[in-house]
């Protein structure tokens, strides 16, 4: 059990105003700090900062900080050591803390100053303490807790609000419960000592794929996430490695990753890496050779009914695949699915060739078959009902004229250069992702090899269903379609 004394006693509440949302490209325009030690206010401090670039008009309107106001302000390099000293040794507290922390780390690196701190995000703390509420932005937190701010969207004003929120929590939340929530948020992104120092700070919050390597360079595991930092650190959280990963996480000595614009890029790259790199601890994705589908034979002139057979996907031509139903991990799974459909639709297992023996099928004896096996239901009607029952599983035709590039944009404000990805796919085969015109042209000329990939098919069909308005480029020419 977490004790109340586990609450941190030295905290600095931080808020920044910036020229935009990307720490890689934008700069700080104002810093505000409120520091407390043992419950006592130590210091309130703020400074405008010359960002050395124009402030966009919409940012100026939002914060009230104009280009004229920062023209005579110090550059961050001039106040970097002062800010570093004011942060030293304290828990770094901010609302959506990764935003403020990443900006300060970026500015400190430009000033050749190392900076690392324990980070307490008050958004995550609020969610953990009050999960019954849907909104945890600063305005919502202020409204729920009766907090006021004399200078909203200015650095020191917002930092003071966080200070007030903390003391309200200290007064109104049971201390052991608050301490447990604080320690959970603080410990969420701690990594073991055998991994490189500073790795947790370097991991991005956005979507992407990651790889874990052992001491000898062996690829151990490939994964994806909408938040790389949360997922990677989650592998090493207390108890998680043994419970979820069978203990192999302790073998990890190196981590690399690729940021993607969104979920589709992460899924495509993960599938590609697992298939081509064969990581040691990933559950093997079922190969095309192992996957099966259902094919319905046509009714014969002699009045024999349609039969359904399970076939390996790699043994069926592309044109014939478009007349098949479903993709299953094995022959057994395909047959089970067919049996389930037959029972649900009162189709005859004997007519379908799934049950042997003389006389009626077992289901007919219990009133679960309409009697095709006994001549009570015309076979032509049974065949029609079979086609209707299977129709939702029919494999999708490639919905484009040929090879295309699917454009995926990251909707998050201020995303850096990976804000847009172009995923090149050709008849259910993923050829790669481009971020430059040169990469796009190279993928346009690449030989697709296999024309049907089961894993990519599943990924794209789900994505198309959830995103009916696709943004794509016809790779046969320069036409851009939306």
C-alpha positions as CSV (number, residue, x, y, z in Angstrom):
1,X,0.0,0.0,0.0
2,X,1.3,3.5,-0.8
3,X,1.7,5.7,2.2
4,X,0.9,9.4,2.3
5,X,4.6,10.2,2.9
6,X,5.2,9.0,-0.7
7,X,3.7,12.3,-2.0
8,X,6.5,14.4,-3.5
9,X,7.4,17.4,-1.4
10,X,9.4,19.4,-3.9
11,X,7.4,20.3,-7.0
12,X,7.5,22.9,-9.7
13,X,4.4,23.7,-11.6
14,X,5.2,24.6,-15.2
15,X,3.4,26.2,-18.1
16,X,4.8,27.4,-21.5
17,X,3.4,29.4,-24.3
18,X,4.8,28.5,-27.8
19,X,4.7,29.4,-31.4
20,X,3.0,26.1,-32.2
21,X,2.6,22.5,-31.2
22,X,5.8,20.8,-32.4
23,X,8.9,20.8,-30.1
24,X,10.9,19.9,-33.2
25,X,9.9,23.0,-35.2
26,X,8.3,25.6,-32.9
27,X,9.8,27.7,-30.1
28,X,8.9,28.9,-26.6
29,X,7.5,32.4,-26.2
30,X,6.9,32.4,-22.4
31,X,7.9,30.4,-19.4
32,X,5.9,30.4,-16.1
33,X,7.0,28.5,-12.9
34,X,5.6,28.1,-9.5
35,X,7.8,26.1,-7.0
36,X,6.8,24.7,-3.6
37,X,8.8,22.7,-1.0
38,X,7.1,20.9,1.9
39,X,3.9,22.6,1.1
40,X,5.3,26.1,1.2
41,X,5.5,28.5,-1.8
42,X,9.2,29.0,-2.7
43,X,9.0,31.1,-5.9
44,X,6.8,32.4,-8.7
45,X,8.7,33.3,-11.8
46,X,8.0,34.0,-15.4
47,X,9.7,35.5,-18.5
48,X,8.8,36.2,-22.1
49,X,11.1,34.6,-24.5
50,X,12.2,35.8,-28.0
51,X,11.4,32.7,-30.2
52,X,13.6,34.0,-33.0
53,X,10.7,33.5,-35.5
54,X,7.3,35.1,-36.1
55,X,4.4,34.2,-33.9
56,X,1.5,33.0,-36.1
57,X,-1.6,35.3,-35.9
58,X,-3.9,32.6,-34.5
59,X,-1.4,31.9,-31.7
60,X,-1.1,35.6,-31.0
61,X,-4.9,35.8,-30.8
62,X,-5.0,32.7,-28.5
63,X,-2.3,33.8,-26.0
64,X,-2.3,37.5,-26.3
65,X,1.5,37.4,-26.8
66,X,2.5,39.5,-29.8
67,X,5.7,39.7,-31.9
68,X,6.2,43.2,-30.5
69,X,6.0,41.9,-26.9
70,X,8.8,39.3,-27.4
71,X,11.0,41.4,-29.7
72,X,13.1,42.7,-26.8
73,X,12.8,39.6,-24.6
74,X,15.7,37.3,-24.0
75,X,16.3,34.3,-26.2
76,X,16.0,31.0,-24.4
77,X,19.7,30.4,-24.6
78,X,20.1,33.5,-22.4
79,X,17.9,32.3,-19.6
80,X,18.5,28.5,-20.0
81,X,20.7,28.2,-17.0
82,X,18.4,30.2,-14.8
83,X,15.4,28.1,-15.8
84,X,17.5,24.9,-15.3
85,X,18.4,26.0,-11.8
86,X,14.8,26.8,-10.9
87,X,13.7,23.3,-12.0
88,X,16.6,21.4,-10.4
89,X,15.7,18.6,-8.1
90,X,11.9,19.1,-8.3
91,X,9.1,17.0,-9.8
92,X,8.1,18.6,-13.1
93,X,4.3,19.2,-12.9
94,X,2.3,20.4,-15.9
95,X,-1.0,19.9,-17.6
96,X,-0.5,17.6,-20.7
97,X,3.1,17.5,-19.3
98,X,4.7,15.8,-22.2
99,X,4.1,19.0,-24.3
100,X,5.9,21.3,-21.9
101,X,8.6,18.8,-21.0
102,X,9.5,18.1,-24.6
103,X,9.7,21.8,-25.4
104,X,12.0,22.5,-22.5
105,X,14.2,19.5,-23.3
106,X,14.5,20.6,-26.9
107,X,15.4,24.2,-25.9
108,X,18.0,22.9,-23.3
109,X,19.5,20.7,-26.0
110,X,19.9,23.7,-28.2
111,X,21.7,25.3,-25.3
112,X,23.8,22.2,-24.8
113,X,22.4,21.6,-21.3
114,X,21.3,18.2,-20.1
115,X,17.9,18.1,-18.5
116,X,15.8,15.3,-17.0
117,X,13.2,15.2,-14.3
118,X,10.4,13.1,-12.9
119,X,7.2,14.2,-14.7
120,X,3.8,14.5,-13.2
121,X,1.0,15.1,-15.7
122,X,-2.1,16.7,-14.1
123,X,-4.3,15.5,-17.0
124,X,-3.4,11.9,-16.2
125,X,-3.6,12.5,-12.5
126,X,-7.1,13.9,-12.9
127,X,-8.2,11.0,-15.1
128,X,-6.9,8.5,-12.5
129,X,-8.6,10.2,-9.6
130,X,-11.9,11.2,-11.3
131,X,-12.5,8.6,-14.1
132,X,-16.2,9.4,-14.0
133,X,-15.6,12.6,-15.9
134,X,-15.0,12.7,-19.7
135,X,-13.1,15.9,-20.0
136,X,-9.9,16.7,-18.2
137,X,-8.5,19.8,-20.1
138,X,-7.6,22.7,-17.9
139,X,-10.8,24.6,-18.4
140,X,-12.8,21.5,-17.4
141,X,-10.6,21.0,-14.3
142,X,-11.0,24.7,-13.3
143,X,-14.8,24.6,-13.7
144,X,-15.2,21.4,-11.7
145,X,-13.0,22.6,-8.9
146,X,-14.1,26.2,-8.7
147,X,-10.6,27.5,-9.7
148,X,-10.1,30.9,-11.3
149,X,-7.3,32.3,-13.4
150,X,-6.5,36.0,-13.8
151,X,-4.4,35.4,-16.9
152,X,-5.6,32.4,-18.8
153,X,-3.4,31.1,-21.6
154,X,-0.4,33.0,-20.1
155,X,2.3,30.9,-18.7
156,X,2.4,32.1,-15.0
157,X,-1.4,32.3,-14.8
158,X,-1.8,28.7,-15.9
159,X,1.0,27.5,-13.7
160,X,-0.7,29.1,-10.7
161,X,-3.9,27.2,-11.6
162,X,-2.0,23.9,-11.4
163,X,-0.6,25.0,-8.0
164,X,-4.2,25.7,-6.8
165,X,-5.4,22.4,-8.2
166,X,-2.7,20.5,-6.4
167,X,-3.6,22.0,-3.0
168,X,-7.3,21.4,-3.6
169,X,-6.4,17.7,-4.1
170,X,-4.3,17.7,-1.0
171,X,-7.3,19.1,1.0
172,X,-10.1,17.0,-0.5
173,X,-8.6,13.6,-1.6
174,X,-7.6,11.0,0.9
175,X,-3.8,11.1,1.2
176,X,-3.1,7.4,0.6
177,X,-5.4,7.5,-2.5
178,X,-3.7,10.6,-3.8
179,X,-0.3,9.2,-3.2
180,X,-1.1,6.0,-5.0
181,X,-2.4,8.0,-8.0
182,X,0.7,10.2,-8.0
183,X,3.1,7.3,-7.8
184,X,1.2,5.5,-10.6
185,X,1.5,8.5,-12.9
186,X,5.1,9.1,-12.0
187,X,6.0,5.4,-12.5
188,X,4.2,4.9,-15.7
189,X,7.1,5.8,-17.9
190,X,10.1,4.6,-15.8
191,X,12.5,2.3,-17.6
192,X,14.9,-0.2,-16.1
193,X,18.6,0.6,-15.6
194,X,19.7,-1.8,-18.3
195,X,18.2,0.4,-21.0
196,X,19.9,3.6,-22.3
197,X,19.5,6.6,-20.1
198,X,17.0,9.1,-21.3
199,X,15.2,6.7,-23.6
200,X,11.8,7.4,-21.9
201,X,12.3,11.1,-22.7
202,X,13.1,10.4,-26.3
203,X,10.2,8.2,-27.0
204,X,7.4,10.1,-28.8
205,X,3.8,10.2,-27.7
206,X,2.5,9.7,-31.2
207,X,1.7,6.6,-33.2
208,X,4.2,4.2,-34.7
209,X,6.0,0.9,-34.6
210,X,8.9,-0.2,-32.4
211,X,11.5,-3.0,-32.1
212,X,13.2,-4.6,-29.1
213,X,16.7,-6.0,-29.5
214,X,18.7,-8.2,-27.2
215,X,22.3,-7.7,-26.1
216,X,23.6,-9.7,-29.2
217,X,21.4,-7.7,-31.6
218,X,18.8,-10.4,-31.9
219,X,15.4,-9.0,-32.7
220,X,13.1,-10.0,-29.9
221,X,9.8,-8.3,-30.5
222,X,7.9,-5.9,-32.8
223,X,4.9,-3.9,-31.7
224,X,2.7,-0.9,-32.6
225,X,0.8,1.7,-30.7
226,X,-1.1,5.0,-31.0
227,X,1.4,6.2,-28.3
228,X,4.9,4.8,-28.6
229,X,6.0,6.1,-25.3
230,X,3.1,4.7,-23.3
231,X,3.3,1.3,-25.0
232,X,7.1,0.8,-24.9
233,X,7.3,1.9,-21.2
234,X,4.3,-0.3,-20.4
235,X,6.4,-3.4,-21.3
236,X,8.7,-2.6,-18.4
237,X,6.1,-1.4,-15.8
238,X,6.3,-3.3,-12.5
239,X,5.0,-6.8,-13.0
240,X,4.1,-6.2,-16.6
241,X,7.2,-8.0,-18.1
242,X,6.6,-11.2,-16.2
243,X,2.8,-11.2,-16.6
244,X,2.4,-10.2,-20.2
245,X,5.8,-10.9,-21.9
246,X,6.8,-14.2,-20.2
247,X,9.8,-12.4,-18.7
248,X,11.6,-11.8,-22.0
249,X,11.4,-8.0,-21.5
250,X,14.5,-8.2,-19.2
251,X,16.5,-9.3,-22.3
252,X,15.9,-6.0,-24.1
253,X,19.0,-3.8,-24.5
254,X,18.1,-1.6,-27.4
255,X,14.9,0.0,-28.7
256,X,14.2,1.7,-32.0
257,X,11.1,2.9,-33.6
258,X,9.5,4.7,-36.6
259,X,6.8,7.3,-36.0
260,X,3.8,7.1,-38.3
261,X,1.1,9.6,-39.2
262,X,-1.6,7.3,-37.8
263,X,-2.9,3.8,-37.1
264,X,-2.9,2.5,-40.7
265,X,0.8,3.1,-41.1
266,X,1.6,1.5,-37.8
267,X,-0.4,-1.6,-38.7
268,X,1.1,-1.9,-42.1
269,X,4.7,-1.5,-40.9
270,X,4.2,-3.9,-38.0
271,X,2.8,-6.6,-40.3
272,X,5.7,-6.1,-42.7
273,X,8.4,-6.3,-40.0
274,X,6.9,-9.4,-38.4
275,X,6.7,-11.2,-41.7
276,X,10.1,-10.2,-43.0
277,X,12.2,-9.9,-39.9
278,X,10.6,-12.8,-37.9
279,X,11.1,-11.5,-34.3
280,X,11.8,-14.1,-31.7
281,X,8.8,-13.5,-29.4
282,X,6.0,-12.3,-31.6
283,X,3.3,-14.9,-32.1
284,X,3.8,-15.8,-35.7
285,X,1.4,-14.2,-38.1
286,X,-0.4,-16.9,-40.1
287,X,1.2,-17.1,-43.5
288,X,-0.7,-17.0,-46.8
289,X,0.0,-20.7,-47.1
290,X,-1.7,-21.5,-43.8
291,X,-4.8,-19.3,-44.5
292,X,-7.9,-20.8,-45.9
293,X,-11.0,-19.6,-47.6
294,X,-14.4,-21.1,-48.5
295,X,-15.4,-21.7,-52.1
296,X,-18.9,-22.7,-53.3
297,X,-19.2,-25.2,-56.1
298,X,-21.8,-24.4,-58.8
299,X,-25.0,-26.6,-59.0
300,X,-24.6,-29.3,-61.5
301,X,-27.0,-30.1,-64.3
302,X,-27.9,-33.5,-62.7
303,X,-29.6,-31.6,-59.8
304,X,-26.8,-32.0,-57.3
305,X,-26.7,-29.2,-54.7
306,X,-23.9,-26.7,-54.2
307,X,-21.1,-27.9,-52.0
308,X,-18.7,-25.8,-50.0
309,X,-15.0,-26.6,-49.7
310,X,-12.2,-25.1,-47.6
311,X,-9.1,-24.2,-49.7
312,X,-5.7,-22.9,-48.9
313,X,-5.6,-19.2,-50.1
314,X,-2.3,-19.7,-51.9
315,X,-3.8,-22.4,-54.1
316,X,-6.5,-20.1,-55.5
317,X,-6.0,-17.7,-58.4
318,X,-6.8,-14.1,-57.7
319,X,-9.8,-14.1,-60.0
320,X,-11.2,-17.1,-58.2
321,X,-10.5,-15.6,-54.8
322,X,-13.0,-12.9,-55.6
323,X,-15.7,-15.6,-55.7
324,X,-14.6,-17.0,-52.3
325,X,-15.8,-16.3,-48.8
326,X,-13.8,-15.3,-45.7
327,X,-10.2,-15.7,-44.8
328,X,-9.5,-18.1,-41.9
329,X,-6.3,-19.1,-40.0
330,X,-6.7,-22.8,-40.9
331,X,-8.9,-25.4,-42.6
332,X,-10.4,-26.3,-39.2
333,X,-11.4,-22.6,-38.6
334,X,-13.0,-22.4,-42.0
335,X,-15.0,-25.5,-41.5
336,X,-16.1,-24.4,-38.0
337,X,-17.3,-21.0,-39.4
338,X,-19.3,-22.8,-42.1
339,X,-20.9,-25.1,-39.5
340,X,-21.8,-22.1,-37.3
341,X,-23.4,-20.3,-40.3
342,X,-25.3,-23.4,-41.3
343,X,-26.8,-23.9,-37.8
344,X,-27.7,-20.2,-37.5
345,X,-29.4,-20.2,-40.9
346,X,-30.9,-23.7,-40.7
347,X,-28.9,-25.0,-43.6
348,X,-28.4,-28.7,-44.0
349,X,-25.0,-30.0,-43.0
350,X,-25.5,-33.2,-44.9
351,X,-26.3,-31.3,-48.2
352,X,-23.2,-29.2,-47.6
353,X,-21.1,-32.3,-47.3
354,X,-20.2,-31.6,-43.6
355,X,-22.1,-34.6,-42.2
356,X,-22.0,-38.3,-43.2
357,X,-24.6,-41.0,-42.8
358,X,-27.9,-42.2,-44.3
359,X,-31.3,-40.6,-43.8
360,X,-31.9,-37.1,-42.5
361,X,-29.3,-34.9,-40.9
362,X,-29.2,-34.6,-37.1
363,X,-30.4,-31.0,-37.2
364,X,-33.6,-32.0,-39.1
365,X,-34.5,-34.4,-36.3
366,X,-34.5,-31.5,-33.9
367,X,-36.3,-29.1,-36.2
368,X,-33.1,-27.1,-37.0
369,X,-33.0,-27.9,-40.7
370,X,-35.6,-27.1,-43.3
371,X,-35.4,-30.5,-44.8
372,X,-33.2,-30.2,-47.9
373,X,-31.7,-33.6,-47.0
374,X,-35.2,-35.1,-47.1
375,X,-36.5,-33.4,-50.2
376,X,-38.7,-31.1,-48.2
377,X,-36.8,-28.0,-49.2
378,X,-36.0,-27.5,-52.9
379,X,-32.2,-27.7,-53.4
380,X,-32.4,-24.5,-55.5
381,X,-33.8,-22.7,-52.6
382,X,-31.2,-24.2,-50.2
383,X,-28.5,-23.0,-52.6
384,X,-29.9,-19.5,-52.7
385,X,-30.1,-19.4,-48.9
386,X,-26.5,-20.6,-48.7
387,X,-25.3,-17.8,-51.0
388,X,-27.1,-15.2,-49.0
389,X,-25.7,-16.6,-45.7
390,X,-22.2,-16.5,-47.0
391,X,-22.5,-13.1,-48.8
392,X,-21.2,-11.0,-45.9
393,X,-18.0,-13.0,-46.0
394,X,-17.4,-12.6,-49.7
395,X,-13.8,-11.4,-50.3
396,X,-13.6,-7.8,-51.4
397,X,-12.5,-6.8,-54.8
398,X,-9.7,-4.4,-55.0
399,X,-11.6,-1.1,-54.9
400,X,-9.1,1.0,-56.9
401,X,-8.1,1.0,-60.6
402,X,-4.7,-0.3,-59.8
403,X,-1.7,0.7,-57.6
404,X,-2.5,3.6,-55.3
405,X,-1.0,5.7,-52.5
406,X,-3.2,6.1,-49.5
407,X,-2.6,9.4,-47.8
408,X,-2.8,9.3,-44.0
409,X,-2.6,12.6,-42.1
410,X,-2.1,13.0,-38.4
411,X,-4.8,15.2,-37.1
412,X,-2.8,16.3,-34.0
413,X,-1.9,20.0,-34.1
414,X,1.7,20.7,-34.8
415,X,2.9,17.2,-35.8
416,X,6.4,17.4,-37.3
417,X,7.6,16.0,-40.7
418,X,5.8,12.7,-40.3
419,X,2.4,14.4,-40.3
420,X,1.6,12.8,-43.7
421,X,2.4,9.3,-44.9
422,X,1.7,7.9,-48.3
423,X,1.1,4.1,-48.1
424,X,1.6,2.5,-51.5
425,X,-0.5,-0.6,-52.0
426,X,-1.4,-2.7,-55.0
427,X,-4.2,-5.4,-55.0
428,X,-3.8,-6.1,-51.3
429,X,0.0,-6.0,-51.3
430,X,1.8,-3.4,-49.3
431,X,4.8,-2.0,-51.1
432,X,6.0,0.6,-48.6
433,X,5.4,4.1,-47.2
434,X,6.7,7.4,-48.8
435,X,7.3,10.8,-47.3
436,X,9.0,12.4,-50.2
437,X,8.3,12.6,-53.9
438,X,11.4,10.6,-54.6
439,X,10.3,7.8,-52.3
440,X,6.8,7.8,-53.9
441,X,8.3,7.5,-57.4
442,X,10.5,4.6,-56.3
443,X,7.5,2.7,-54.8
444,X,5.5,3.5,-57.9
445,X,8.0,1.6,-60.0
446,X,8.5,-1.3,-57.5
447,X,7.5,-4.9,-58.5
448,X,4.6,-5.8,-56.2
449,X,5.4,-9.6,-56.3
450,X,2.5,-11.2,-54.5
451,X,-0.8,-9.9,-55.6
452,X,-2.7,-10.9,-52.5
453,X,-1.5,-10.7,-48.9
454,X,-3.8,-12.1,-46.3
455,X,-2.6,-9.8,-43.4
456,X,-2.6,-6.7,-45.5
457,X,-6.1,-7.6,-46.8
458,X,-7.4,-7.8,-43.2
459,X,-5.8,-4.5,-42.2
460,X,-7.1,-2.6,-45.2
461,X,-10.6,-4.0,-45.2
462,X,-11.0,-2.9,-41.6
463,X,-9.5,0.5,-42.4
464,X,-11.7,1.0,-45.4
465,X,-14.8,0.1,-43.4
466,X,-13.9,2.7,-40.7
467,X,-12.8,5.4,-43.1
468,X,-15.3,5.7,-46.0
469,X,-13.8,9.0,-47.2
470,X,-10.3,7.9,-48.4
471,X,-7.7,10.3,-49.7
472,X,-5.7,8.5,-52.4
473,X,-3.4,9.1,-55.4
474,X,-3.7,7.0,-58.5
475,X,-0.1,5.8,-59.1
476,X,-0.8,5.3,-62.8
477,X,-0.7,9.0,-63.2
478,X,-0.6,12.2,-61.3
479,X,-4.3,12.5,-60.6
480,X,-5.0,13.2,-56.9
481,X,-8.4,11.8,-55.8
482,X,-10.3,12.5,-52.6
